[in-house]
């Protein structure tokens, strides 16, 4: 998931201005369809973006705007509805007007769209300017987005201290995603001293508020035993809560626990279903895990062709271990004919990323001359690099090849006939 994915999924919708003294039925319908539970007056009725029905919201908000074409609030809501419906380019036209009218909601959504630059021409500098206007006015979602800009260097120079400051301001207002972001800064020691206790506390607050990433990261701390004994059961519960929100890393993590029976009943078929969901969402690690199941026939019928397919998906996304395994499958002919050219291609992909197994396997390919001219000097270099990363198989290969290369070659001489032969 990109840095800004989900930024607009659950934050407050606080806009400048108030509804007309005698709000129309159309205005009320638009508010009910597109307002947030964070907006004053809508605490019990507002919706997160995920809970919206954008088609319905567009219909009722368009009607409200036809009644009052000057309403900044309705324009902001209609823009939000179009953006939620995937019509971000159309949304931008309404958001531009609402942002110019002083809507912090519109400034934030439009600022994020300009920074991402997929639906509208990218303009990070202007995007940051819009976010800053809303953030300095106290709008929590804009504060979180501005924190992301400083965190990732989008439109501004990277500055973890400034990122942390804006995350904190949003988190202290109760924005769940900002709580998760602030927790991650504590966990990684960015912009402040590393403090896993503080990280866990902020992750817990975000998890309690329903933020999927906070639930996932808190589950990771439990699985790793970062703050005490390993607790797979708690990890499984937290991963499950995030997975229900279609958070891909959590689906993958819960799949792993089910595959190996950690904290939950062993369920390879259930692991397959979770890996498949996360894989379809483009998560490379899930694609790798799915390929592994097909390669070994765990929870599914063994299918080397599908294993190759999923390994390639992951490898093309930069997953080094997937490139290693795919290279081996081509080398061994598993799932199809042996293909030394492709074996070299994918093994080199892994090696170029500094993967120890990939470097060792590349050494083997050059030593044996599999699709290349045999080259023991290059093979030894790859073994050395892999061994330097602590890979024991490469250590053994390096030492074996070194010994073979240092052994003097004996040139056969002329074998004399035995005396009895000469005498004859």
N, C-alpha and C positions, 0 to 999 in steps of 0.2 A: 504494500500500500504506500502511495506517495506521501510526502510530508504533509500535504494539505488535504489528503483524502479524509473525509469524515469531519472536517473542521466545522461544517455547517450542520451537523447532524443533530445537535441537541442543545444548542446554546440559546441564550435569551434573545428575544426579539424586542428590544427596547428602541423605540423610534421617537424622533422629536415631534412635538406637537401633540394634540389630543384629538379625539374623535369629535365631530360636530356635536353641539349640544343636543340635537335631536337626530341621532344616528339613524340612517335608514335601515330597512330590513335587508337590503342588499349589502350594505356595509357590515352589518352584523353577521351575515352569512359568510362574507369574505373573511372576517375575523375568526369565525368558528372553524373555517377550513384551512387558514394559513397562519394564524397567530400562534405564538409559543406560550408554553406554560410559564415562561420566565417574564413575560410582559405584564406590567401592572394591569390588574383587572382580569387577567386570563390565567391565573395560577391553577385553577381547577379545570380549565377547558382547553388550554393551548396544547399544541402538538409539536413534537420533534419533527424534523424533516422526514425521518424514516417512517413516522406514523401518519404522515400526510397522504391524502389521495390527490396527487397533483392535478389530474384531469378535472376532478370536481372543483378543486381550488381555483384553477384557471377560469373555469366557467363562471363561478359566482363572483370572483374578483373582477373579471372583465365586465360583468354587469354592474358591479359597484362603481367601477371607473367610468362607465358610460353615464352614470348618474352624476358623478362629480369628477370631472377630468382633471381637477387641480389637486386632488388628494395625494399628498406625498406618501402618506401611510399606505393607501391602497396600491399605489404604484410599487412601493417596496415589497408589499406582500405578493402582488402579481408577478413581479420579477423573481421573487423567491420561488413561487409555484412553477414558473416556466423553467427555472434552473433545476428544480427538483425533478421535472419531467424530462430533463436532458436537452431542453431547448435553450441552452445557455446564451447562444447568440441573440435570440429574441429577448431573452431575459435582460440582457445588457442594455437594451434600449430603454426599458422601464427603469432599470437601476440607475442609469445615467441621470435621468430626470429627478429621481428621488434623492440621489446623492447630492445633486446640485441644490435640491430643496432642503438639505440638512439632515437627511435620514442616516443615522449611524448604521442601521441594518443594511441599507443599500451601499453605503461606503464600504462595509466589510465584505459583502458578497462580491461586489464589483472589484474591490481591491484584490481579492483572492483570484478571481477570474483573470485579471490582468497579469498577475504574477505567474499563474500556471500557463496561460497563453495558448490553450488548445481551442477554446470556443471563440475567443476574440484575439486580435493581434496582441502579442506579448508586450507589456510595458511595465517592467518590474518597478522602476522608479516611481511611476505614477501610482502603481498599486500600493506601494509602501506609504506614499503620501496620503492616500485615502485611509489606509489602516491607521496611520498615526493620528489623523483628525479624530476618528472615532475612538481610538484607544485613549487619547489624552482627555476625551470627554467622558471617560469612565466606562466605555462599552466593553464588557468582558470578552466577548468573542473576538473583537478587534485586537484586544490586548494579547490574546492567545496567538492570533495570526501574526501579529507584529513580532511576538516572541519567536515564531517559526522563521520569520524572515531573518532575524539576527542569528538564530540557531544554524540555519542552512546557508546563510549568505545570499539571500534572494533579494536583490535590489539594494542591499546594504552590505558593508563588509561584515564577515562573520564576527560575532561578539557574544560569547557564551554568558558573560556577566550581564549584558543587557537583555539577552534572551531570558535568562533566569528571572530578571526583575519583572519583565512583562508577564511571564508565566505565573509568577507568584501573585501579581495583582489580580489576574483573572481567576486563579485558583482560590484566592481568599474571598472572592465574590461567589464562589460555589460552582464554577464551571468545571464539570467532570474531566473534559479532555485536557484542560490546563493542569488539573491535579496530576494526571498521568504524565504530562510533559515535565512538570516540576520534579516529580518523583524520579524520572529518568535522568534529569540533570544531577540529582543527588546520587543516583546509582552509578553514574559514570564519572562523577567528580568534575563536571563541566560548569564553570562559572561560580563554583563554590567547592568546599571540601567534600570529598566523597564520604557519604554517610548512608549506609544501607538501612539503618534503623529509621532515619527520616524518610528515606525512599519508600520503605515498606509502609510507613504511616500514611504518606500521601497516596500511594497506590491503593491502600485500603479505603481511603476516603473516596477515591475515584471509583473503585470497584463497588462500594456500597451505593454510589450514585448511578451505577449501571454502565460505566464506561468499559467497553470491551477490552481495550488495550491495557487498562489498569488491571482488569481481572486476569488477563493473560500474563502480564509481567509479574503480578503477585504470585500467580501459579508457578512461574518459572523459579522465583525465589524459594518457594516451598519444595519444588522438585529437586533443586540443586542443594538444598540444605544450607542456604546462604546465611541464615540467622539462627540455625539450630539443627536438630535432626531432620533428615530428609523426610518429607511428608507427601507421599504420592497420592494419598486419598484426598488431601486438601487441594493438591494441584489439580487432580481430576475434576473436582467440583468447580474450581475456578475456571479451568479450561472449558468445562461444559457450559458454564454461564456465558462465556465469550463466544463459544462455538455456536450457540443458539442465535447469536446476533450476526452469524455468518462472518465472523472474524477468522480469516484464513489461517494465520499462524496458530490460533487456538485449536482449530479443527485438526490441523496437522499434529500438534502436540498431544491432543487427546487420542488421536489415532495411534500414536506411538505407544502411549500407556496401554491402550487396549490390545495392541499387537503383542505386547510383552507381558500383559497381566500385571501391571504395576499400579496398585491402588484401586484397580477395578478388575472385574473378571476378565480373563484372557478371551479375546474375541477378535481373531484375525479378520473375519468377514466384516465386523463393525469397523475395524481399522481401515479396511479397504474403502468402505463408504465414505469415511471422513477424509481419507487421502484424496479420493476422487473429487469431492466437493472443493477441497482446497486447491487441487491441481487444476480444476476447471476455472478457478479464480486466478490462475497464473502463478501460484506459489511454487518456486523451483524446488524447494526441499520436499514438498508434497509429491511433486512429479518424480523426484528421485525415489522416495519411499514407495510410491506406487509401482515404479519400474522394478524395484527390489522384490516386491510381492509377486509380480508376474515372472520374474526370472527364476525364483525359487519355488513358485507354486504355493505360496503361503496365503491361505484364506481365499484363494482363487485358483482356477486351473492354470497350470504352468503354460506360459505363452511367451516365448522368446521374442517373437515379432513385436508384441505389444511392449515388452520390456525395452527393446531397442527404441521404440517410438517415444516412450516416456523419458528414457535416459536422454534422448536427443533434445526433447523439449527443455529439460533441465539444463543440459550442457549449453544449449543455445542461449540460455538466460545467465550463463556464467557460473554454473554449479560445477566446480572442479571434480568432485568425487563422481558425479554423473559422467563427466567426460572420460574419467579413468575407466569406469565400468563399461561404458560403451566401446571404448578402445579395445578392451579385453574381449568383448563379445565379437567384435570384427576380427580380432586376432585369432580367436578360437573357432570362428564360424558358427557361433550360437545364434539361432534365429535366422539363419541365412547362410550364404556362401562366405568363406573367408575372404576378407578384403584388407590387405596390408596397407593400402593407400589410406583408407578411412581410419584404420587402426592408428596409423601414424598421425593423421590429422587431429583426432580427438585426444590422443595421448599427449600430443604437443600442446593442445589447448590447456590441459591440466598442468603440464609442466611449466608453461609460461606463467601460470598463476602461482608458481612456487609450491605446487602440491607434491609432497614427498613421494607418494606412490606413483604419480605420473612421471616424475623424474627418474625413478628406478625403472619403470617399465620402458621409458624412452631409451634408457641405457641398454636394456635387454634387446630392444628392437635394433639398435645400432650394432650391438655386439654380434647378434645372430644374422644381421643383414636381411631383416624382414621388410621387404619393400624399399630398402635402401642398400647402398654399397656398404659392406661390413666395415666398421671403423671402431677399432678397440680403444683408440685414444678418446674419441667422443663418448663412447660408452662409459669409459672410466670417469670422465668428467661428470657425466650425469649421475653415476653411482656416488661420486664424491659429494655432489650437491645434495642428493637425497640423504646420504649418511649424515651430512652436517645438520640435517633437520631431525635427526634421531630415528630414522627408519631402519630397524634392525636388519631387514632383508637386504637393504642396500649396503649396509655395513659388510654383510657376508659376501655379497657380490663384488664389492670393491676389493676386499681382501683377497678373494679368490682370483679375480682378474689381475690384480697386482702381482700375486705370486706367479701366475702363469706367464705374465709378461717379463718377469725378472729371471725366469728359469732359462739358462743358456740353451740354445738349440744345438744339437749334435748333428754335424754334417756327416752322413755315412761315407766311409772310405772304401777303397777297393778291397774286396774280400779275397784273400789268397786261397788258392786251392790247397787242400791238404796234401802233404807229401806223397801219399800213396797215389793221388790223382796225377801229380806231376810225373811221378815215376812211370806211369803208364803212357 
